[in-house]
């Protein structure tokens, strides 16, 4: 996740509060000290604010210079009287987005966070100071271009370039920008950074009209996700000597994103903004929950932004020129000349290398390249639907341009609306959850709770202080930042008389409507990821009840994202010989088979082991270690507990998780371990069951199902209780 320093947030808020008292741009005779960041030289801010009339004259001159569309047409849009764009707007987007990349912030080969950056010359990348605060922090980080979805919704082939801070690095905390050099060739040695091109930073004023009139555009990688566009619903609302303010839907991963006008000129570097607070002054998310402060920073993904701030391009150029007047790489920033690659052109590819990065598609071709198409639509349409379908045909006597046929909606697409409906309407009121008295004999084994350091991250049910989510036969506690369970506790009855469901399994995964959906992972995270939705409490464990229908209902409700962690198939699917999926099965078969006068019952605690250095995948830290604790009663009625830990023993060090073939490159080992050890590693209080631990010391690796069975027999683990 991208953490936002609290001191920078406070400075942004102070600037915005001062600016709110100044209604129009030509009333800046004496600027409040808070409006200009401390230690910014006077020469950098001098003359940066034009009066309204002069600014509009400059704006019209700028539009005439750009020459992308008729000046009067563009000017009407700049003053808020026109929502139309010419069709070359699409080609301009295609060209601009090519130069914007996802920054993978690395420590060694491990991704620790993501941000956005963009090329501003053939050598330099621009992003925020709070992304790379020091030269050393650049370390092994990379910028990945073309990390985006294609027209079929499939991930494209990203091209990665190492960052080279030794060649050039400069960062300004006051203006929150960082310029860092990029390696000339990509990490495979087959691509030149010149193929990417760059976004020219124009120092001239007049790139924006007056406040409350002109729309802005942003290209970014929110939370490290595939490239996204925020188009024309981002209203420019305030200007200051060093920054502009705008209302937009930019997400926190947008740190370092370029902010564009409608001519796709960069006007600002996205910085941060003003976040919503409660009466006590704490930052809160959209559900009104306090965002925890960790090491002087907060999780930006949960902030509700009232307004956003971007550092003005003209200011960045003045500042860098002042600090490096004779540096050739800095002087290159003033050169607008470059090889321009249009949407119809291919990037040059070396022999026997990957195909062109921007291949020509039928949709890009036209029979009449000189023709202009003026597309008009009400802005309200975008606001309502988020998209507009446009069909274009040519009445020239030639065959019409026919868009390629699209496939029929898949079953998954057809089910999407039904799943959304289920998520909204599912009623959990009858769910009793994990029962502490389930094993009988007067035992009351409460669901283990996270200790204080971990509990502050537990998600609370909407409108309550409760952190326990109850389902049929099991309960979970969700980590609000990791968006996966801290622990999942389940009661398992192996009595064949209660296992009547023989229907074909069909998993339908849902989010829980008792929590904000933003706190939960969903299909967008798992799709095309290589990860399974790994049940913590297993579907099979809940598949019991008084009737077959009850058993099926109970099993189906284990398919909750609040009960799942990303796991590779080798762990998650016992059909693929993963021992993890066999542990309860073996114990049930060896010691939980119902016999005359006895019942087959166990309780199981499951969960991930979160570590600070867990790798980041699609903006989420993914745990690689998991635990399982099985509790049962012996023939004599004694409580026993055995703990297991699964460790991802060896990750190939030079593999990027974003390109990892998990099934082939990851090895896993299962261990029996002590419950006391798990308590230390997980931050969960297991003190009530530590006295019943069967662990005898020493790391005991599990290499077969038979080994688990032998352990069961050794401890007389019959899990059989006389009725």
C-alpha positions in Angstrom: 0.0 0.0 0.0 1.1 3.6 -0.5 1.4 5.4 2.9 0.8 9.1 3.0 2.9 11.1 5.5 0.8 13.0 7.9 2.9 16.1 7.8 2.4 16.4 4.1 -1.4 16.0 4.5 -1.4 18.8 7.1 0.5 21.1 4.8 -1.9 20.5 1.9 -4.9 21.1 4.2 -3.4 24.4 5.4 -2.9 25.6 1.8 -6.4 24.6 0.8 -7.9 26.4 3.9 -6.1 29.6 3.0 -7.0 29.4 -0.7 -10.7 29.0 0.2 -10.7 32.5 1.5 -9.5 33.9 -1.9 -12.4 33.7 -4.3 -10.7 34.5 -7.6 -7.2 34.4 -9.0 -6.6 38.2 -9.4 -7.0 38.9 -5.7 -3.6 37.6 -4.7 -1.8 40.9 -3.6 -0.6 39.5 -0.4 -0.4 35.7 -0.2 -0.9 34.0 3.1 2.3 32.2 4.1 0.5 28.9 4.2 -0.2 29.0 0.5 3.4 28.7 -0.5 5.4 25.7 0.8 8.3 26.6 3.1 11.7 27.0 1.6 10.5 27.4 -2.0 12.7 30.2 -3.5 10.9 33.4 -4.4 12.1 33.1 -8.0 10.3 29.9 -8.4 6.9 31.3 -7.5 7.3 34.8 -8.9 4.8 35.7 -11.6 3.0 32.3 -11.4 -0.5 33.8 -11.0 -2.2 35.6 -13.9 -5.3 37.7 -13.5 -8.5 36.2 -14.9 -8.5 38.3 -18.1 -4.9 37.9 -18.9 -5.1 34.2 -18.2 -7.9 33.7 -20.7 -5.9 35.6 -23.4 -3.0 33.3 -22.7 -5.3 30.3 -22.8 -6.5 31.2 -26.3 -3.0 31.7 -27.5 -2.0 28.4 -26.1 -4.8 26.6 -27.9 -3.8 28.3 -31.2 -0.2 27.1 -30.6 -1.2 23.4 -30.0 -3.2 23.2 -33.2 -5.0 20.0 -32.4 -8.5 21.4 -33.0 -10.2 24.6 -34.1 -9.3 27.3 -31.5 -12.8 28.6 -31.0 -14.2 25.1 -30.5 -11.5 24.3 -27.9 -12.0 27.7 -26.2 -15.7 27.1 -25.7 -14.9 23.8 -23.9 -12.2 25.6 -21.8 -14.8 28.0 -20.5 -17.3 25.3 -19.7 -19.7 25.8 -22.6 -19.0 22.7 -24.7 -18.7 19.1 -23.7 -17.7 17.8 -27.2 -14.3 16.5 -28.3 -13.0 15.7 -31.7 -12.2 12.0 -32.4 -8.5 12.7 -32.4 -8.9 12.9 -28.6 -8.8 9.1 -28.6 -5.4 9.1 -30.5 -4.0 11.7 -28.1 -5.0 9.5 -25.1 -3.3 6.5 -26.7 -0.1 8.5 -27.2 -0.1 10.0 -23.7 -0.9 6.7 -21.9 2.1 5.0 -23.5 4.4 7.3 -21.6 2.8 6.6 -18.2 4.1 3.6 -16.2 3.5 1.8 -13.0 6.4 2.1 -10.6 7.2 -1.1 -8.7 9.0 0.0 -5.5 11.3 -2.8 -4.7 13.6 -4.0 -1.9 15.8 -6.6 -3.6 13.4 -8.6 -5.7 10.4 -7.9 -3.4 7.7 -5.4 -4.4 6.8 -3.4 -1.4 4.5 -0.7 -2.9 3.4 0.8 -6.2 3.0 4.3 -7.6 2.8 6.0 -10.9 5.4 7.9 -12.9 5.9 9.2 -16.4 8.7 10.0 -18.8 9.5 13.7 -19.2 12.5 13.2 -21.5 14.3 10.2 -23.1 16.2 9.8 -19.8 14.1 11.1 -16.9 11.0 9.9 -15.1 8.9 12.2 -12.9 7.1 11.0 -9.8 6.6 12.2 -6.2 9.1 12.8 -3.4 7.0 10.7 -1.1 7.5 7.8 -3.5 11.3 8.1 -3.4 12.4 10.3 -0.5 16.1 9.4 -0.9 18.4 8.2 -3.6 18.9 5.0 -1.7 15.2 4.3 -1.6 15.2 3.9 -5.4 17.3 0.8 -5.0 16.1 -2.0 -7.3 12.8 -0.3 -8.3 11.4 -0.4 -11.8 9.0 1.4 -14.0 6.6 -0.9 -16.0 5.0 0.4 -19.2 2.0 -1.2 -20.9 0.9 -2.7 -17.6 -2.7 -2.5 -18.8 -5.7 -4.6 -20.1 -6.2 -5.1 -23.8 -9.5 -4.8 -25.6 -10.5 -8.3 -24.5 -9.9 -7.5 -20.8 -6.7 -9.6 -20.7 -3.4 -8.3 -19.2 -1.0 -7.1 -21.9 2.8 -7.7 -21.9 4.4 -5.1 -19.6 7.9 -3.8 -20.4 10.1 -3.1 -17.4 13.0 -0.6 -17.1 15.2 -0.3 -14.1 15.6 3.1 -12.4 19.1 4.5 -12.3 19.5 6.9 -9.4 23.3 6.8 -9.7 22.9 8.5 -13.1 20.5 11.2 -11.9 18.3 11.7 -8.9 16.8 14.8 -7.4 13.8 15.2 -5.1 12.1 18.2 -3.5 10.1 17.5 -0.3 8.6 21.0 -0.4 7.2 20.5 -3.9 6.8 16.7 -3.6 8.5 15.8 -6.9 11.3 13.4 -7.8 13.2 13.2 -11.1 15.1 9.9 -11.6 17.0 8.5 -14.5 15.7 5.4 -16.3 18.0 2.7 -17.8 18.4 3.0 -21.6 17.3 -0.6 -22.2 14.6 -2.7 -20.6 15.3 -5.5 -18.2 15.5 -8.0 -21.0 17.9 -5.9 -23.0 15.6 -5.9 -26.1 13.8 -2.6 -25.8 15.0 1.0 -25.9 13.5 3.6 -23.6 13.3 5.8 -26.6 10.5 3.5 -27.9 8.4 4.8 -25.0 8.7 8.5 -25.8 8.0 11.2 -23.3 5.5 13.8 -22.2 6.8 17.3 -22.9 6.6 19.7 -19.9 5.6 23.1 -21.3 6.8 25.9 -19.0 4.4 28.5 -20.5 1.4 29.7 -18.5 -2.1 29.5 -20.1 -2.5 25.7 -20.1 -5.7 26.0 -18.0 -8.7 28.4 -18.1 -10.2 30.0 -15.1 -11.4 28.1 -12.0 -14.6 26.1 -11.9 -14.7 25.9 -15.7 -12.1 23.5 -17.2 -12.0 19.7 -16.9 -8.8 17.7 -16.2 -7.7 14.2 -17.2 -5.5 11.8 -15.3 -3.7 8.6 -16.3 -2.7 6.4 -13.4 -2.2 3.0 -11.7 -4.4 3.2 -8.6 -3.2 0.8 -5.9 -0.8 -0.7 -8.4 -3.6 -1.9 -10.6 -3.7 -1.9 -14.4 -3.6 1.5 -16.0 -6.8 3.5 -15.6 -8.1 6.8 -17.0 -10.0 9.5 -15.2 -11.5 11.6 -18.0 -13.1 15.1 -18.0 -15.1 14.8 -14.8 -12.1 16.2 -12.8 -13.0 19.9 -12.3 -10.2 22.5 -11.9 -11.3 24.5 -8.8 -8.3 26.5 -7.4 -4.9 27.8 -8.4 -2.0 28.7 -6.1 1.6 29.8 -6.9 2.9 26.2 -6.7 -0.1 24.0 -7.2 -3.6 23.5 -8.6 -6.6 22.0 -6.9 -9.2 19.8 -8.5 -12.1 17.5 -7.6 -11.5 14.0 -9.1 -11.9 10.3 -8.5 -8.2 9.6 -8.3 -7.3 6.7 -6.1 -4.3 6.7 -3.7 -2.0 4.6 -6.0 -2.2 7.7 -8.2 0.8 9.2 -6.5 3.0 10.5 -9.3 0.4 10.6 -11.9 0.3 13.3 -14.7 -2.7 15.6 -14.7 -3.6 16.8 -18.2 -5.8 19.4 -19.9 -8.0 18.5 -22.8 -5.1 19.0 -25.2 -3.2 16.4 -23.3 -0.6 18.8 -22.1 0.7 18.0 -18.6 -0.4 20.7 -16.2 0.5 19.2 -12.9 2.0 16.3 -11.0 -0.7 14.6 -8.8 0.4 15.1 -5.2 -2.3 14.4 -2.6 -5.0 16.6 -1.0 -7.5 17.2 1.8 -8.9 14.1 3.5 -12.1 13.8 5.4 -11.9 13.8 9.2 -14.2 13.2 12.2 -14.9 15.6 15.0 -11.8 14.4 16.9 -9.6 15.2 13.9 -8.9 11.6 12.9 -8.9 10.7 9.2 -11.8 8.5 8.4 -12.8 6.2 5.6 -16.1 6.4 3.7 -17.8 4.3 6.4 -16.7 6.8 9.1 -14.1 4.4 10.5 -10.8 5.8 11.8 -7.8 5.1 9.6 -5.0 3.9 11.9 -1.8 6.0 12.1 1.3 3.8 11.5 4.8 5.3 11.7 3.5 8.8 11.1 1.5 7.9 7.9 -1.9 6.5 7.0 -3.2 4.1 4.4 -4.1 6.4 1.4 -6.4 3.8 -0.1 -9.0 4.5 2.7 -8.9 8.3 2.6 -12.0 10.1 1.4 -10.5 13.0 -0.6 -12.4 16.3 -0.4 -10.1 17.9 -2.9 -6.9 16.9 -4.6 -3.7 18.9 -5.2 -1.2 18.7 -8.1 2.2 20.5 -8.3 2.3 22.8 -11.3 4.6 21.8 -14.2 5.9 25.4 -14.6 7.0 25.4 -11.0 8.8 22.1 -11.2 10.7 23.2 -14.3 11.7 26.5 -12.6 12.9 24.6 -9.5 14.9 21.9 -11.2 16.6 24.5 -13.5 17.5 26.6 -10.5 19.1 23.6 -8.8 20.8 22.1 -11.9 21.5 25.0 -14.3 24.2 23.2 -16.3 23.1 19.6 -16.1 22.6 18.2 -19.6 19.8 15.8 -18.6 17.9 18.7 -17.0 18.4 20.9 -20.1 16.8 18.1 -22.2 13.5 18.8 -20.4 13.1 22.0 -22.5 13.1 20.0 -25.8 9.6 19.3 -27.2 11.1 17.4 -30.2 10.8 13.7 -30.2 9.8 10.8 -32.4 6.0 10.8 -32.1 4.3 7.4 -32.3 0.7 7.5 -33.2 -1.9 4.9 -32.5 -1.4 3.6 -36.1 2.4 3.0 -35.7 4.3 0.2 -34.3 7.3 0.5 -32.1 10.5 -0.9 -33.6 11.2 -4.4 -32.4 14.5 -6.2 -32.6 14.8 -9.5 -34.5 13.6 -12.5 -32.5 12.2 -10.3 -29.7 8.7 -9.7 -28.4 6.2 -8.2 -30.8 5.5 -4.5 -31.2 4.2 -2.8 -28.0 1.5 -0.9 -29.8 0.3 -3.2 -32.6 -2.0 -1.9 -35.3 -5.6 -3.1 -34.9 -8.5 -2.9 -37.3 -10.2 -0.4 -35.1 -7.3 2.0 -35.7 -7.6 2.0 -39.5 -9.7 4.4 -41.6 -10.4 4.8 -45.3 -10.1 8.5 -45.1 -7.4 9.7 -42.7 -8.2 13.3 -43.4 -11.7 13.1 -42.1 -12.6 14.6 -38.8 -15.5 13.4 -36.7 -17.0 15.7 -34.1 -18.5 13.7 -31.3 -20.9 15.5 -28.9 -22.6 14.1 -25.8 -23.9 15.4 -22.6 -21.5 15.2 -19.7 -24.3 13.8 -17.5 -24.2 10.6 -19.5 -20.7 9.8 -18.2 -21.8 10.7 -14.7 -24.7 8.3 -14.9 -23.1 5.3 -16.6 -19.4 5.7 -16.7 -19.2 4.9 -20.4 -20.7 5.9 -23.8 -21.1 3.6 -26.8 -20.3 5.4 -30.1 -21.1 3.8 -33.5 -19.5 5.5 -36.6 -20.2 4.6 -40.2 -19.0 6.3 -43.4 -21.5 7.4 -46.1 -18.9 7.6 -48.8 -20.2 4.8 -51.1 -17.6 2.4 -49.8 -18.3 -0.4 -47.5 -19.1 0.8 -43.9 -16.5 0.4 -41.2 -17.9 -2.5 -39.2 -16.7 -3.1 -35.7 -15.4 -6.6 -35.0 -18.0 -9.0 -33.6 -17.8 -9.6 -30.0 -18.3 -12.9 -28.3 -21.5 -13.7 -26.5 -21.4 -12.8 -22.8 -19.7 -15.6 -20.8 -21.5 -17.5 -18.1 -19.5 -15.5 -15.6 -20.6 -12.2 -17.1 -24.2 -13.4 -17.2 -24.0 -14.2 -13.5 -22.5 -10.9 -12.6 -25.7 -9.1 -11.9 -27.1 -12.1 -10.0 -24.0 -12.1 -7.8 -24.3 -8.4 -7.1 -27.9 -9.0 -6.1 -26.9 -11.9 -3.8 -24.3 -9.7 -2.2 -26.8 -7.0 -1.4 -29.6 -9.2 -0.3 -28.0 -12.1 1.6 -29.4 -12.3 5.2 -27.0 -13.5 7.8 -29.3 -13.1 10.8 -29.8 -16.9 11.2 -26.1 -17.6 11.2 -24.9 -18.7 14.6 -21.2 -18.9 13.7 -18.5 -20.9 15.5 -19.9 -22.5 18.8 -17.5 -22.5 21.7 -19.3 -25.5 23.4 -19.4 -27.6 20.2 -17.0 -30.4 21.5 -19.1 -31.0 24.6 -18.0 -32.4 28.0 -18.6 -28.9 29.5 -15.7 -27.4 27.5 -16.0 -23.8 26.4 -13.4 -23.1 23.8 -13.8 -19.5 22.7 -12.8 -18.3 19.3 -9.2 -16.9 19.7 -9.0 -13.1 19.4 -6.3 -10.9 17.9 -4.1 -9.1 20.4 -4.1 -5.3 20.7 -1.5 -4.6 18.1 -3.5 -6.6 15.5 -7.0 -5.9 16.8 -6.8 -2.3 15.7 -6.8 -3.5 12.1 -9.9 -5.7 12.6 -12.9 -4.5 10.5 -16.0 -3.7 12.5 -19.4 -4.6 11.3 -21.3 -1.6 10.1 -22.9 0.4 12.9 -21.4 -1.9 15.6 -18.3 -2.5 17.6 -18.3 -6.2 16.8 -15.5 -7.7 14.8 -16.8 -11.2 14.5 -18.6 -12.2 11.3 -20.9 -15.2 11.9 -21.8 -17.7 9.2 -23.2 -21.3 9.4 -20.8 -23.4 11.6 -18.0 -20.9 11.3 -16.9 -17.3 12.1 -14.2 -15.0 10.8 -12.5 -11.7 11.7 -11.4 -9.6 8.8 -8.2 -7.6 8.5 -9.4 -4.2 7.1 -6.0 -3.4 5.5 -5.0 -6.8 4.1 -8.7 -7.4 3.2 -8.5 -11.1 4.2 -9.3 -13.0 7.4 -7.2 -12.7 10.5 -8.7 -16.0 11.7 -11.5 -18.3 10.7 -12.9 -20.7 13.2 -15.2 -23.7 12.3 -17.0 -26.6 13.9 -16.8 -29.8 12.0 -19.2 -32.8 12.4 -18.1 -35.9 10.6 -21.3 -37.9 11.3 -22.3 -39.5 8.0 -26.0 -39.0 9.0 -25.4 -35.3 8.8 -23.5 -35.3 5.5 -26.4 -35.8 3.1 -25.5 -33.4 0.4 -24.3 -35.1 -2.7 -24.9 -32.2 -5.2 -22.4 -31.0 -7.7 -20.2 -28.3 -6.2 -20.4 -24.8 -7.6 -18.6 -22.0 -5.9 -20.2 -18.6 -6.0 -18.0 -16.1 -4.2 -19.6 -13.2 -2.4 -18.7 -10.1 -0.4 -20.3 -9.6 3.0 -22.9 -6.8 3.1 -22.3 -6.2 6.8 -18.9 -4.6 5.9 -17.9 -2.0 3.4 -17.2 -3.8 0.1 -14.1 -1.7 -0.2 -12.6 -3.6 2.7 -13.0 -6.9 0.9 -11.1 -8.5 -2.0 -13.2 -9.6 -5.0 -13.0 -11.1 -8.4 -11.1 -8.2 -9.8 -8.2 -9.2 -7.6 -8.2 -12.9 -8.3 -9.1 -12.8 -12.0 -6.1 -13.9 -14.2 -3.9 -13.7 -11.1 -2.7 -17.4 -10.8 -4.1 -17.5 -7.2 -7.1 -19.5 -6.0 -9.5 -18.1 -3.6 -8.2 -20.3 -0.7 -10.8 -21.2 1.9 -9.6 -20.7 5.4 -12.5 -22.6 6.8 -13.0 -25.4 4.2 -16.2 -25.9 2.3 -16.2 -29.6 3.1 -15.9 -28.8 6.8 -19.2 -26.8 6.8 -21.0 -29.3 4.5 -23.2 -30.9 7.2 -26.6 -30.3 8.6 -30.0 -31.8 9.5 -31.0 -32.1 5.8 -29.2 -32.2 2.5 -30.4 -28.7 1.7 -29.1 -27.3 5.0 -25.7 -29.0 4.4 -25.5 -27.5 0.9 -26.5 -24.0 2.2 -23.9 -24.2 4.9 -21.2 -25.3 2.5 -22.1 -22.7 -0.1 -21.7 -19.9 2.5 -18.0 -20.7 3.0 -17.5 -19.0 -0.4 -17.1 -15.6 1.2 -14.2 -13.3 0.4 -14.0 -12.7 4.2 -13.1 -16.4 4.5 -10.5 -16.5 1.7 -6.8 -15.8 1.2 -4.9 -15.9 -2.1 -3.4 -19.4 -2.4 -1.8 -21.3 -5.2 -3.6 -24.4 -6.4 -0.8 -26.7 -5.0 -1.9 -25.7 -1.5 -5.6 -25.2 -1.9 -6.7 -28.2 -3.9 -6.3 -31.6 -2.3 -7.1 -33.1 -5.8 -3.8 -31.7 -6.9 -2.0 -33.5 -4.0 -1.7 -30.5 -1.7 -1.3 -31.8 1.8 -2.9 -28.6 3.3 -6.3 -29.6 1.9 -5.9 -33.1 3.4 -5.1 -32.3 7.1 -8.7 -32.2 8.4 -9.7 -35.0 6.1 -7.0 -37.3 7.5 -7.9 -36.5 11.1 -11.6 -37.0 10.5 -10.9 -40.4 8.8 -8.6 -41.5 11.5 -10.3 -40.2 14.6 -13.6 -38.5 13.8 -15.6 -41.3 12.3 -18.9 -41.8 14.0 -19.2 -45.1 15.9 -21.9 -46.5 18.0 -22.4 -44.3 21.1 -19.9 -41.7 19.8 -19.9 -38.5 17.7 -17.3 -37.4 15.2 -16.5 -33.8 16.0 -13.5 -31.4 15.7 -13.0 -27.7 15.8 -10.5 -26.0 13.6 -8.8 -22.5 13.7 -7.4 -21.4 10.4 -5.7 -18.3 9.0 -2.8 -16.6 7.4 0.5 -15.5 9.1 0.9 -11.8 8.2 4.4 -10.5 8.0 5.7 -7.0 7.4 7.7 -8.1 4.4 4.9 -10.0 2.6 5.1 -9.4 -1.1 2.7 -7.0 -2.8 0.4 -8.3 -5.6 -2.0 -5.9 -7.3 -1.6 -3.5 -4.4 -2.2 -6.0 -1.7 0.3 -7.7 0.6 -0.2 -11.5 0.2 0.7 -13.8 3.0 2.8 -16.9 2.1 2.5 -18.7 5.5 -0.7 -20.2 6.9 -1.7 -22.0 10.1 -4.2 -24.6 11.1 -5.0 -25.7 14.7 -7.2 -28.8 15.1 -9.0 -29.5 18.4 -10.7 -32.8 19.4 -11.5 -35.0 22.4 -9.8 -38.4 23.0 -11.6 -41.6 23.9 -11.1 -40.6 27.5 -12.6 -37.1 26.9 -9.3 -35.3 27.1 -8.9 -32.1 25.0 -6.1 -32.2 22.5 -4.8 -29.7 19.9 -2.4 -30.0 17.1 -1.0 -27.1 15.1 0.2 -27.1 11.6 2.0 -24.4 9.6 2.5 -24.2 5.9 5.5 -22.3 4.7 6.3 -21.2 1.2 9.8 -22.6 1.6 11.5 -21.3 -1.6 10.6 -18.5 -4.0 12.9 -18.2 -6.9 14.6 -15.0 -6.1 14.8 -13.4 -9.5 11.1 -13.9 -10.3 8.7 -10.9 -10.2 5.4 -11.9 -8.6 3.6 -10.1 -11.3 4.9 -12.7 -13.8 5.3 -15.7 -11.5 4.0 -19.1 -12.7 3.2 -20.0 -9.1 2.5 -23.7 -9.7 5.9 -24.3 -11.3 8.1 -22.0 -9.3 7.0 -22.3 -5.7 7.7 -25.1 -3.3 5.7 -25.6 -0.1 6.4 -27.5 3.1 3.9 -28.4 5.8 5.1 -28.6 9.4 3.7 -29.6 12.7 4.5 -26.8 15.1 3.8 -25.5 18.6 0.7 -23.3 19.3 2.8 -21.1 21.4 5.0 -20.4 18.4 1.9 -19.6 16.3 0.8 -17.1 19.0 4.0 -15.2 18.6 3.9 -15.3 14.8 0.3 -14.4 14.3 -0.4 -11.9 17.0 -3.5 -14.0 18.0 -4.2 -15.0 21.6 -4.1 -18.8 21.7 -3.3 -18.9 25.4 -6.5 -20.9 26.3 -5.5 -23.9 24.2 -1.7 -23.9 24.6 -1.9 -26.3 27.6 -3.5 -28.9 25.3 -0.9 -28.8 22.6 0.4 -32.2 21.4 3.6 -30.8 19.9 6.7 -32.5 21.2 9.4 -30.1 19.9 11.5 -29.9 16.8 10.4 -28.9 13.4 8.4 -31.9 12.1 7.9 -31.7 8.4 4.9 -33.4 7.0 5.8 -35.4 3.9 2.7 -37.6 3.5 -0.9 -38.0 4.6 0.2 -41.2 6.4 2.5 -39.2 8.6 -0.5 -37.2 9.9 -2.5 -40.4 10.4 0.4 -41.8 12.5 0.5 -38.8 14.7 -3.2 -39.1 15.3 -2.9 -42.8 16.3 0.2 -42.0 18.5 -1.7 -39.6 20.6 -4.9 -41.8 20.7 -6.7 -38.9 18.9 -10.0 -40.6 18.3 -12.0 -37.4 18.7 -14.7 -39.7 20.0 -16.9 -38.6 22.7 -19.3 -40.9 24.5 -22.8 -39.7 24.4 
